[in-house]
Amino acid sequence: MQIENLGHESWLISTRKGSILIDPLLRREFGRSSQYRYQKLSHANVPAGTLGAVSGVILTCDHFQHFDRSSFSLLSSEVEVFIPQTFSESEAQWLRDRGAFVKRVPIGTPVDIGNLQFLFVPSGSETPPWDARVCSLMVAECDCPEPKWIFIQSDTGINRSISNMIPPSWFRKPDLVVVTCHYREYAESGYSSWDNFICPPPSLDDPRAAFDLVSAVLPLDISPLNVASLYVVAGGDYERQDRPLPSAKRDNARLAQLMNDLAVNCTINAATAGATYFVGDALEARRSKPVSIARADNAPTPFSVSELKNYSPLASDPAISRGLAHFAKALLLSELGHTLLFTDEYLGVKLDTKRFVLKIVGTANTTTYEFCFSKGAFVICDKPDDELLQKPAGLVLSASAFRDIVMGFASAPETCSNNSLQWHIGPLSHSPLGLLYHAFSHPIFKPMG
């Protein structure tokens, strides 16, 4: 299976047995009003033979930049079109009048198109009101032992129950996630807005803004620690012809780089028209000229344990240091981290930026770390142990258990179930121990051993 970006949020998904179009925007210029005309900033021409052979068209919503009527003149009049139950009936009738076979699909119901299977995913509660009828997509190639599947976020916040919607027959880990939160400010149809805004524009200088970005852009429920091999940032790739966009300081490439810096074990790429992503065991991106994508293992990261204030024999241990760095990123990307970041008072005490405590007990020495959100890293705690429980959350575990997890000698549940202590606010599913189990599970974490 491969997926090609045609510009903005238009995609062509192809397999050896057929292809489908998603939100086809097949012309560079588009728009339904003569007053407001738009153009894609990057555009890919699809050969007529390819368009004539598509097995079906999927429309995520009836917005003009997703459902472009003029593009259907390039397709067979009898093409099969799949729409969600939230799709406008008048727009659906326009398709029927043209000759298309329109199928209205209930949200969450798997549908087969050749050897591909898809289902619509409802928007999350934080989605802007004008996008509330938009649906995201899951698409899988199902004629293989472990179905390869992708998630395409379409102008929506992520629905919190999304993990429960994955069909049991699908392999649980998505192979690719397309993220369509983008940040360009401009006037559209008479009002000024952030196109597909969910949170303020990103900034590496503001940890809370960076975390807001991660919380909004990364689908936390299906991949809270970047379990997908590849994320693609797409969308917002158009402008009004009478109001060209200024040079964007924060475009999709900038957003992709910020996400790459925050990533654990995945690669982030910004899509442009013509970019093709091959979904399989060796996932890579190709353009007209081959490009290489640095793995997240080698990517620069703003989170580091090299700034520890005091020397500690445990901190000098390579396994402990690597484990701390990985766990720091896991905490920052987790629901528990989100809760802690926005908790300002605990047990009647005003909190500073250090709200999570990790105490590692060794045979010769014990080191206590506090997680500092302002640095995005663990720092050695300079307060006595009797103040530990005044923090909202924490975890105590043995140095040997932590080292075995990092080295790959044992799993977290094997080593920590009987000899660890945790305390935290929030539901049990967001506990420090649960986070530890998830953060160091395979294939999210690559052990040293």
C-alpha positions in Angstrom: 0.0 0.0 0.0 1.2 3.5 -0.8 -0.3 6.9 -0.2 0.4 10.0 -2.3 -0.3 13.5 -1.4 -2.0 15.5 -4.1 -1.9 18.8 -2.3 -3.6 20.2 0.8 -5.5 17.1 2.3 -6.1 15.2 -0.9 -4.7 11.7 -1.1 -4.4 8.8 -3.5 -4.1 5.4 -1.9 -2.9 2.6 -4.1 -2.3 -1.1 -3.8 -1.5 -3.8 -6.4 -5.3 -4.5 -6.7 -6.7 -0.9 -7.0 -6.7 2.6 -5.7 -9.0 5.0 -3.9 -9.2 8.8 -3.7 -9.7 10.7 -0.4 -11.1 14.2 -0.6 -10.0 14.7 -4.2 -8.7 18.2 -4.9 -7.5 17.5 -8.5 -7.2 21.0 -9.8 -4.8 23.7 -8.7 -7.6 26.3 -8.6 -10.9 25.6 -6.7 -13.8 27.2 -4.8 -17.5 27.4 -5.3 -18.0 31.2 -5.2 -16.8 33.6 -7.9 -16.0 36.0 -5.1 -13.7 33.7 -3.2 -11.3 31.6 -5.4 -8.5 29.5 -3.9 -5.4 27.9 -5.2 -3.2 25.1 -3.8 0.3 26.1 -2.9 1.6 22.8 -4.2 -0.1 20.6 -6.7 0.4 17.1 -8.2 -1.2 16.1 -11.5 -2.7 12.6 -11.5 -2.6 10.7 -14.8 -6.0 10.4 -16.4 -5.6 6.6 -16.6 -5.1 6.4 -12.9 -8.2 8.5 -12.2 -10.3 6.4 -14.5 -9.3 3.2 -12.6 -10.0 4.3 -9.0 -12.2 1.8 -7.1 -13.9 4.5 -5.1 -13.8 8.0 -3.6 -14.0 8.8 0.2 -15.2 12.2 1.3 -14.5 13.1 4.9 -16.8 16.1 4.9 -18.6 18.5 2.6 -16.3 21.5 3.1 -15.3 23.1 -0.3 -11.6 22.3 0.1 -12.4 18.6 0.7 -15.4 18.1 -1.6 -14.5 20.0 -4.8 -17.2 19.6 -7.3 -15.0 20.6 -10.3 -12.7 17.7 -9.5 -15.5 15.2 -10.1 -15.6 16.2 -13.8 -12.2 14.4 -14.1 -13.6 11.2 -12.7 -16.1 8.7 -14.1 -19.7 9.9 -13.6 -20.5 6.4 -12.2 -17.8 6.4 -9.6 -18.6 5.0 -6.2 -18.5 7.7 -3.4 -18.5 6.9 0.3 -19.7 9.6 2.7 -20.1 9.7 6.5 -23.6 9.9 8.0 -22.8 13.6 8.9 -22.4 14.6 5.3 -24.9 17.1 3.9 -27.8 15.5 2.1 -28.0 18.3 -0.5 -24.4 17.7 -1.4 -25.0 14.0 -1.6 -27.9 14.6 -4.0 -25.6 16.6 -6.2 -23.4 13.6 -6.6 -26.4 11.3 -7.3 -27.7 13.7 -9.9 -24.4 13.5 -11.6 -24.6 9.7 -11.8 -22.4 8.7 -8.8 -23.2 5.7 -6.6 -23.4 7.3 -3.2 -23.1 5.2 -0.1 -23.7 6.8 3.3 -21.6 5.0 5.9 -22.3 4.9 9.7 -19.4 6.1 11.8 -17.2 3.3 13.1 -18.5 0.7 10.5 -15.8 -1.0 8.5 -16.4 -0.9 4.7 -14.5 -2.9 2.0 -13.3 -1.3 -1.2 -11.4 -4.1 -3.1 -8.6 -5.2 -0.8 -8.8 -2.0 1.3 -11.0 -1.5 4.3 -11.8 1.8 5.9 -14.0 3.3 8.6 -15.0 6.9 9.6 -13.8 8.2 13.0 -15.9 11.0 14.7 -14.2 14.2 15.8 -13.1 14.9 19.3 -14.8 17.3 21.7 -12.2 20.0 21.2 -12.8 20.3 17.5 -13.9 23.8 16.4 -17.7 24.0 15.9 -17.5 24.5 12.1 -15.6 21.2 11.8 -17.8 19.2 14.1 -19.3 17.2 11.2 -15.9 16.3 9.8 -14.7 12.7 10.1 -11.2 11.3 10.2 -10.3 8.0 8.6 -8.7 4.6 9.3 -7.6 2.7 6.1 -6.1 -0.8 6.0 -4.8 -3.2 3.4 -6.5 -6.3 4.7 -5.3 -9.1 2.4 -2.1 -9.8 4.4 -1.4 -11.6 7.7 -1.0 -8.4 9.7 -3.0 -5.6 8.0 -1.1 -2.5 7.4 -3.1 0.5 8.3 -3.0 4.3 8.4 -4.8 7.0 10.3 -5.7 10.2 8.5 -6.8 13.0 10.8 -9.0 15.4 8.9 -9.6 18.8 10.4 -10.6 17.4 13.7 -9.5 16.9 17.3 -8.8 13.3 18.1 -11.7 11.3 19.5 -10.8 9.9 22.9 -12.4 6.5 22.2 -10.5 6.0 19.0 -8.6 3.0 20.3 -11.8 1.1 20.8 -12.8 1.6 17.2 -9.8 -0.3 15.7 -11.2 -3.5 14.2 -10.1 -6.6 16.1 -8.7 -8.2 12.9 -6.3 -5.2 12.3 -2.8 -5.3 13.7 -3.0 -2.8 16.6 -0.2 -0.5 15.7 -0.8 2.0 12.9 1.9 2.1 10.3 1.4 5.8 9.5 -0.5 8.7 11.0 -1.3 11.8 8.9 -1.7 14.8 11.1 -3.6 17.8 9.7 -3.3 20.4 12.4 -1.6 23.3 10.7 -0.9 26.9 11.8 -1.3 29.7 9.3 -3.2 32.8 10.1 -5.1 34.4 7.3 -8.6 35.7 6.4 -10.9 33.1 4.9 -14.3 34.0 3.5 -14.4 37.2 5.5 -13.2 36.1 8.9 -9.7 35.7 10.4 -8.8 32.4 11.9 -6.2 29.8 12.4 -6.8 27.2 9.7 -7.7 24.0 11.5 -6.6 25.6 14.8 -6.8 23.4 17.9 -4.2 25.2 20.0 -2.0 28.3 19.9 1.0 28.3 17.4 3.9 26.2 18.6 7.0 27.5 20.4 10.0 25.7 21.6 10.6 28.6 24.0 7.4 27.9 26.0 7.2 24.4 27.4 3.4 24.7 28.1 2.8 25.8 24.5 5.0 23.0 23.2 3.0 20.5 25.3 -0.3 22.0 24.1 1.0 21.4 20.6 1.9 17.8 21.3 -1.4 17.1 23.0 -3.4 18.5 20.1 -1.4 17.2 17.2 -0.3 13.7 18.3 -3.3 11.3 18.6 -2.7 10.5 22.2 -5.2 7.6 22.5 -4.0 5.5 19.6 -0.3 6.5 19.9 0.5 8.3 23.1 4.2 7.6 22.7 4.5 7.7 18.9 4.0 4.0 18.3 3.5 4.7 14.6 6.6 4.4 12.5 5.9 7.6 10.6 3.9 10.8 11.1 3.1 13.1 8.2 2.1 16.7 8.7 -0.2 17.8 5.9 -3.0 20.3 5.1 -3.4 24.1 5.0 -1.6 24.0 1.6 -3.8 26.6 -0.1 -4.6 30.3 -0.1 -7.1 32.8 -1.4 -6.1 34.1 -4.8 -6.8 37.7 -3.8 -5.0 37.4 -0.5 -1.7 35.5 -1.0 -0.2 34.1 2.2 2.8 36.0 3.6 6.0 34.0 4.3 4.9 31.7 7.0 7.1 31.6 10.1 5.4 28.5 11.2 4.5 26.3 8.3 4.1 22.5 8.1 7.8 22.0 7.8 8.4 23.9 11.0 5.6 22.0 12.7 7.1 18.7 11.5 10.5 19.6 12.8 9.1 20.5 16.2 7.3 17.2 16.4 10.5 15.4 15.3 12.3 17.0 18.2 9.6 15.7 20.6 9.4 12.3 19.0 10.4 9.1 20.9 10.9 6.4 18.3 9.3 7.6 15.1 10.0 9.9 12.1 8.0 13.1 11.3 7.8 14.4 7.7 6.0 17.4 6.2 4.1 16.3 3.1 4.1 18.3 -0.2 2.1 17.5 -3.3 3.7 14.5 -5.1 5.3 13.0 -1.9 4.5 9.2 -1.8 4.7 7.1 1.4 5.1 3.4 1.1 3.3 1.6 4.0 5.0 -1.7 4.9 7.9 -3.2 6.7 10.3 -0.7 5.3 8.4 2.6 5.6 10.0 5.5 3.7 9.2 8.7 1.8 10.1 9.3 -1.8 9.7 12.4 -4.0 10.8 13.1 -7.5 14.3 13.0 -6.1 14.9 10.5 -3.3 15.2 12.0 0.1 16.5 10.5 3.3 14.7 10.9 6.6 16.8 10.8 9.8 15.5 8.3 12.3 14.3 9.7 15.6 17.1 8.0 17.4 19.6 10.4 15.7 17.4 13.5 15.7 18.2 16.4 18.0 16.0 16.6 21.1 15.3 19.5 23.5 15.1 17.0 26.4 18.4 15.9 27.9 19.7 14.7 31.3 23.1 16.3 30.6 22.0 19.4 32.7 21.7 17.5 36.0 22.7 19.9 38.7 24.6 17.4 40.9 26.8 14.4 40.2 25.3 11.0 41.0 26.8 7.6 40.5 23.4 6.5 39.2 23.2 9.4 36.8 26.6 8.5 35.3 25.3 5.0 34.5 24.6 5.0 30.7 21.6 2.7 31.1 20.1 4.9 33.8 20.8 8.1 31.8 19.2 6.7 28.7 16.2 5.4 30.6 15.7 8.8 32.3 15.8 10.7 28.9 13.3 8.3 27.4 11.0 8.3 30.4 11.1 12.2 30.4 9.8 12.3 26.9 7.2 9.7 27.7 6.0 11.7 30.7 5.7 14.9 28.6 3.6 13.2 26.0 1.3 11.4 28.4 -2.1 12.1 29.8 -0.5 12.0 33.3 2.0 14.7 32.2 -0.9 16.8 30.9 -2.7 16.5 34.3 0.4 17.4 36.2 1.3 20.3 34.0 -2.0 22.0 34.7 -2.2 21.2 38.4 -1.3 24.3 40.3 -2.1 23.2 43.9 -1.8 19.9 45.7 -2.7 19.2 49.3 -3.1 22.9 49.9 0.4 23.7 48.7 1.2 25.8 45.7 3.3 23.9 43.2 6.3 25.0 41.2 7.2 23.4 37.9 8.5 20.2 39.5 5.5 17.9 40.0 6.7 14.4 39.4 9.3 12.5 41.5 11.3 9.4 40.5 13.2 7.7 43.2 15.8 5.1 42.1 17.0 2.9 44.9 20.4 1.3 44.5 22.4 -1.1 46.7 25.1 1.5 47.5 23.2 4.8 47.0 19.7 6.2 46.2 19.0 9.1 43.9 15.8 11.1 43.7 14.9 13.0 40.6 12.2 15.6 40.0 10.7 16.2 36.6 11.1 19.8 35.6 8.5 20.8 33.0 10.4 24.0 32.2 13.4 22.0 31.1 11.5 18.9 30.0 14.0 16.7 31.9 14.7 15.0 35.1 16.9 16.9 37.5 18.3 15.6 40.8 16.1 16.5 43.7 17.7 18.8 46.3 14.9 18.4 48.9 14.7 15.9 51.7 12.8 12.6 51.1 10.1 13.5 53.6 8.8 16.1 51.1 8.4 13.6 48.3 4.7 12.8 49.0 3.8 16.5 48.7 4.2 16.1 45.0 1.1 15.1 43.0 2.8 12.0 41.4 5.8 9.8 41.8 7.4 6.4 41.5 10.0 4.5 43.5 11.8 1.5 41.9 15.1 -0.3 42.3 18.1 0.7 40.2 18.6 -2.9 39.1 15.0 -3.2 37.8 15.2 0.1 35.9 18.6 -1.0 34.4 17.2 -4.3 33.4 14.3 -2.6 31.6 16.6 -0.3 29.7 19.0 -3.0 28.7 16.2 -5.2 27.5 16.8 -8.0 30.0 13.3 -8.0 31.4 10.0 -6.2 30.8 8.6 -3.5 33.2 5.8 -5.7 34.5 8.2 -8.5 35.2 10.6 -6.4 37.3 8.4 -3.7 38.8 5.1 -5.4 39.8 6.2 -6.4 43.4 9.0 -4.0 44.4 7.8 -0.6 43.3 5.7 2.3 44.9 3.6 4.8 43.1 1.3 7.7 44.0 -0.5 10.0 41.6 -3.7 12.0 40.9 -6.1 11.1 38.2 -7.4 7.7 36.9 -5.4 4.5 37.4 -4.9 4.1 33.6 -2.8 7.3 33.8 -0.6 6.0 36.6 3.2 6.4 36.8 3.6 2.6 36.8 1.3 2.2 33.8 3.3 4.9 32.0 6.5 3.0 32.8 5.0 -0.2 31.4 3.9 1.6 28.2 7.0 3.7 27.7 9.4 0.8 27.8 7.3 -1.7 25.9 8.3 -3.1 22.5 8.4 -1.7 19.8 8.1 1.8 21.3 11.5 1.5 23.1 14.6 0.0 21.6 16.6 -1.6 24.4 20.4 -1.1 24.7 21.0 -4.8 25.3 
